[in-house]
Amino acid sequence: HGDIVISVSGGGSGVGIKGLIDGDVDIANSSRLLKQKEIDDAKKHGHTPVQHHVGYDGIAIYVHKDNPLPSVTLAQLKDLFGEGGTLAKWSDLGVKISDPNADKIVFASRQSTSGTNEYFRDAVLGGDQGRFKQECNTLNGTKDVVDFCAKTRSAIGYSGLAGATDQVRIVPVVGKSGQPVMPTFDTVLDGSYAISRPLFMYTIGEATGPAKDYLAWIVGDAV
């Protein structure tokens, strides 16, 4: 299909889903399920969304590469990012930062249209009733979160595992086993990493033509 041009835009799962509802895109990438209201809205526009489960992802916890935080629990993450949480300094977690001016924790979060934001809220902050701290810095993509943590010694953020670079550290998360688990291909697929989620692509109706071939390639073995 050398004659086919694929145009990819970002902005979060909600942006892609809106594009699908409006009939402006052929495929919407999403890290969350469609909501019933979104399905109903699509049908009002004469569209029937079809779900394609294409993979899994781990939401990694990022800090500056020099941050020695050994691990973090889900309860601590809720206390860090959640409204009303009391963890505000690295010293509260027993972490000694080389720069004393960097003891105050700076938070990097994803924008509200992001499926990552929504999944983190559901999995860590307690579901629909969960709220992020107002002081969380809202960033538009995984790269922005990783770059922010790379440049900010006192930062902690969350986003997709694939965005990791050697300028940040990924912090293991204590899961059901009681042991710290790093997000890897294996731990995400077997569910032992606590903050794992499925990834979807949605089409308007069953995919046909080049879009069908593209989806087959996405889930196939060919590289």
N, C-alpha and C positions, 0 to 999 in steps of 0.2 A: 504493500500500500504506500509506495513512495510518493504518490500524488496527494495523499491525505495530510493536511496540516492540523496538528493538535494544539489548541490554545488552552493554556492552564492559568486560571486566576486563583488568588488566595482570598483570605478574609474570614476563614472559619467555616465550620459545617453549616451554620445557619444561612450564610450568604449563598453557598451552593444549593442548599435546599430551596431557598427563595427563588433562585434562578430556575430550578427545575419546576417549581409550582407555576412560575410565569411563562414557562416554555422557552426560556432564553438559553438553556444549556442542554446538551445531549446526555451528559453524565454528571451527576453530583457526587463528589467524594464526601463521605461523612464518617465521623468517629462516634456517632450515636445513632440510635434508631429514630425514625421519623415519629413525630408525635401525631396523635389522632387528628388534631386540628389541622396539621400540615397536610395529612392525607385527604381530609375533607376539602381543604382549600384547593388542592391540586385537582380533585374531581370536579369542583365547581368551575375550574378552568378547562375542563374537558380532558384532563390528564389522569392516568392511573399509574402511580409510581410502582416500580418493580425493584425489589431489593436483591442485591448481589453481595453475598458475604465473601470478601476477598482476602482477609487476613486478620492478624492480631497485632496489638501494639502494647508496649508498656509505657506508662507515664513515669518518666525518670525524675528524680529529685536532684536538682543541680545546685552546686555551690562553687565558689571560686576555687581554682586548682590548689591553692595553698591552705584551704580550710580543712582542718583535721577531723571534722565531725565524723565519728566512726560509723554511726547508724542512726536511724530515726524510727520511731513507732508511729502507727496511724494516729494514736491519741495525741502524740506530740505534734504531728502535722496539723491536726485539727486545732490544737492550741496555738500553733504558729500562724496559720492562715485564716482561721475562723473568727468571725465576729465575737467579741467577748473573750478571746483567747488571751492568756496572760504571758506567754513566752514572747519576750521582746528583745532580749539580749543574748548574745552567744554564751556569755557567762552563766545564763540561766540553764543552759544545756551542758555546762561543764566544759565548754570549749574556750580555750585561750587563744585569742587572735593576736598575732604579732604586733599589729597596729592597734594600740589602745583606743584610738578614735573610731575604730571600726567594730566596736563591741555591739552597738545597736544594730539589730537585724533589719535589713531592707528586703522587702518582699517583691517577687516578680510573679505576676499572675497573667493568665490569658484573658482576652476580651470576652464579653458576654455572649457574642455570637459564635464562640468557639465550642465545638463538641468536647474539647479537652477540658475547658472550664466547667462545662456542665457535668462531665463524668467525674472530675475531681470533686466537685461539690457533692455529688451523689455518693461517691465511694468514701470520701474522707470527712466532709463537713456535715453529713447527716441527712442528705436528700434534699427535697424541695424546700424544706424549712431552713437549710443551711445558708449562711451568708458569709461573704468574705469580709475581712477587715477593710475599712475605708482607706487605710494607708497602703494597701496593696497597689503596686504599680501595674497598670493594665497594659499589656503588650500584645502586638497583633499576630505574632507567629512564633514557632519554635525557635527559629534563628534569632529572633529578637530577645527571647528569654535567655538563650545560651550566651549571646553576646553581652547582655546585661550582667549576667553572673560572672562572665569572664573579666569584665572591666571593673566590677564592684566587689571589693574584698569582703564586704559585710552582707552580700546578697545570698538569698536562697530562692529558688524558683522551681516550677514544675512544667514539664511539657514532654512531647514525644521522644522516645529513646533514640530515634534515628538522627536527631540533631546534635548528638554529643560530639565534642571536639576535645583536643588535648589541652585546651585552655580552661576547662572546667573539670570538676570531679562529680561523679555520680555517687550519691549516698545510698547504701543498702537500706532497705525498708524491712523492719521486723514484721513477719507475717504470722499466720496461724500456728506455724511450727514453733514460734517463740525465738527463732533464729533470724539474724539479718540475711536478707536475700538480695542479690544484685539483679537488676533487670537484664536478662540476656535472651537470645532467641529461645533457648531451651526453657528457662524459667517462666517466660511469658506464655509459651505454648502449653506447658504442663500445668499452668495456673498457680505455681508455687510463689510467684511474685505477686504481691498483694494488690497492686494497682495495674491490672491488665484489663484490656477491653478489646472487643471486636472492631473491625473496620469494614465499612460498607461502601459500595457504589450503587447509586440509584439511577434508573433510566425511566423515561416516560414510556410505559408499556414494555413489552419484551424487546430487547435489543435486536436490531437487524443490521445487515450489511456490515460496513467497516466497524461500527460500534460493537457489534456482536463479536467480530474477530478480535477486536482490541480487548474486550473483557475475557475472551478465551485465552489470550496471550497473558493477561494479568495473572490468572490463576493457573496457568500451565507451567511446564517445566522449562520451556525454551527461554533463553536469555539473549 
